[in-house]
């Protein structure tokens, strides 16, 4: 209430006051995150919906695991010395004193769910998942700190056909999205345990000869896991990697037969590939098949879908030795490859003419929605303003309802593209407009 002056009169305030700057700057999104709005949201949803539909044809059920797990779930499965664990995980202590981590990838959570829900007795399991993942790394094109993945895990099948089917499903999703022609499947084998032991020894011998030229990080890897040197991005390391031994001469007969089986099935299914002996996985639970779908349309971030066989991971989770193969794909990168996002569905505009027609218009609006038709009605305005609103939302048709129409049990339906207008019985509207 205005304060009174000495004469008992109230102060007189100006009608308009100067506009003051906001007390707080506008809130911005956290670095490495992105809002999905409009076209971006439609691209994102289209990737998931398409992948879900294709995965279902391969017999996959969809699983949804928590976005945070006990830190040990990821530290044990990703390797305690890996960059993801040491540098990139969002880990924190909750109020109960437990160390938890926002999931940096999806496979570990799926394998944990398999074991903790007692599903190792009902194999094989074919699983599809989609959702957000979290890694603290430098944001760049197609790579965020909160990013999203689709993934497939085929758990409980030890045959080469399982690897080929997992790859074929990924190829089928890329084909359904219209981007398979922009990608190339690169394929390699990591062999079995004996193959990898012989290969590691050959790598140690080779890189030890060139120890002076290795980066500091690769020197550490030489002692712990020499196969990871093959993943190095250091230019000096890359020059050495170009001449490093490949695994092919070190494959056992069993490992070679498995790899030949995968290639034979891919040839039969009709999935083209090229062999790349430099594709590796650094952890012991990986074996046999390793693969990547790569593209040259996204610059340095060329891998859009990658995976392989991981026969030792379920046992790492406390389950029995269980064969498994799977892959994951970045939704953001797949969405960037889409030629165009699917258009938003064009709605139907329901327009009452006069206040008395509004109840009947509301009935029509809900009848259309129950029939699965996107329909909108402006909250206020005369006929001209409501028609302007219909054009603004790019409606494909307007359903006009006046008192005389309602009495006759019809609505005037105007095609907003052609301008044609016809009367349609109210009961027939959903079928006619669907």
C-alpha positions, 0 to 999 in steps of 0.5 A: 500500500502506498505510504502517506505523506505528511499532509495525509495524502498518498504519494503519486507514482508514475504510470511507467517505470524504467525497465530494470535489468534482470537480477540473474542472467538467463540460465544456459544448458550445461556444457555438453548437453543439448535440448531436443526441440522441434526438428531435432526431437523428430530426428531423435524419435525417428531413429529410436522408433525405426531401430525398435521396429527393426530390432523387433523383427529379429526377436528382440525384447526392449529392456530399460535399465537404471541410468545409474548403477553401482560404480563397480558395475562399470569400473570392473567391466570397462577396465579400471585403467581405461580412459572412461573409468579414470577420466570420463565417468560421472561418479559420486557418493550418494547420501547413503555413502555408496559410490554410484555412477551415471551410466557411460554405456549400456551393455554393463547395465544389461548384463547386470540386469540379466544376472540380478534378475536370474535370467541366465537360466533362460537363454538366449536373450535378445535385447534392444535398448535406447536411452541417455548415457553420460561421459565427461569428455570434450564436446564436439560434433555429434558427441555430448556429455549427455548423449543417447544410444540405441543398442542390441545385445544377443546373450547366450548364443556362441555360434558365428550366426549370432554375430552375423545376425547382430551385425545384420540387424544393425545394417537393417536399421541403417537401411531403414533410416536410409543411411546404409549407403553412407556407411561401411562395415569394417570387420575384424577378429580378436581370436580366442584366448590363445590367439590373443596371448600369441598376438599380445606377445608379438605386439610387445616384441614389436613395440619394445623395439620402437619404445623410444618413439612411443607416447607416454600413454602408449608406454604405459599400455605396453606394460598393461595392455599392448593391444590398446596401443593400436587405438592411439591417436598420437601421430607418432604412435599411428606411424608405428601402428601402421607397420605393427603385426596383425592378429591373422598369423596368430589365430588358432584353427578354432578362431579362424574357423569362427571368423570364416563362419561369420563372414560366410553368414554375412555373405549369405545374408547380403551384408557387405563388409571390408576387413580392417585388422586394426579394429581392436578391443582392449579388455579381456572379456572381448573375443572373436568378432569386432566390427564398426559401421563408419562414415566419412560424412561426420568428419573425425567422428566417423563411427556410428555403430560399433560392437563385437563379441564379449563372452567373458562379461556376464561372468564378470558380473557374477553370472556363469560363463555366458557367450554374448555379442552386441553393439551400440550406436549414437543416436545423435550421429545417426540423426545427423546423417538423416537426409531430412527429419520426418515431418510433424503430423499435420493436424486437424483444426476444429473451429466453432462458429460462435460460443454456442457451438463450442461444446459440440466442437469440443466433442468433435475434438475429442472424438478425433483424438480418440481415433488417433488423429492429431487435432487442435482447437484455438482457446479463443478468437472469432472465425477469422482469428481461428482460421489464422491459427489453423494456417499457422499450425499448418493444419491440413483441414478445418472442421467448421461447426455452426449452430445450423450444422450442429442441428443438421448433424454435420460439420463443414470440412475445408481442405486448407490446401485446395480450398474445397469444402464439403459437409460430412456427418459428425459420426463419420468425421474420424473415418473420413479424416483419418 
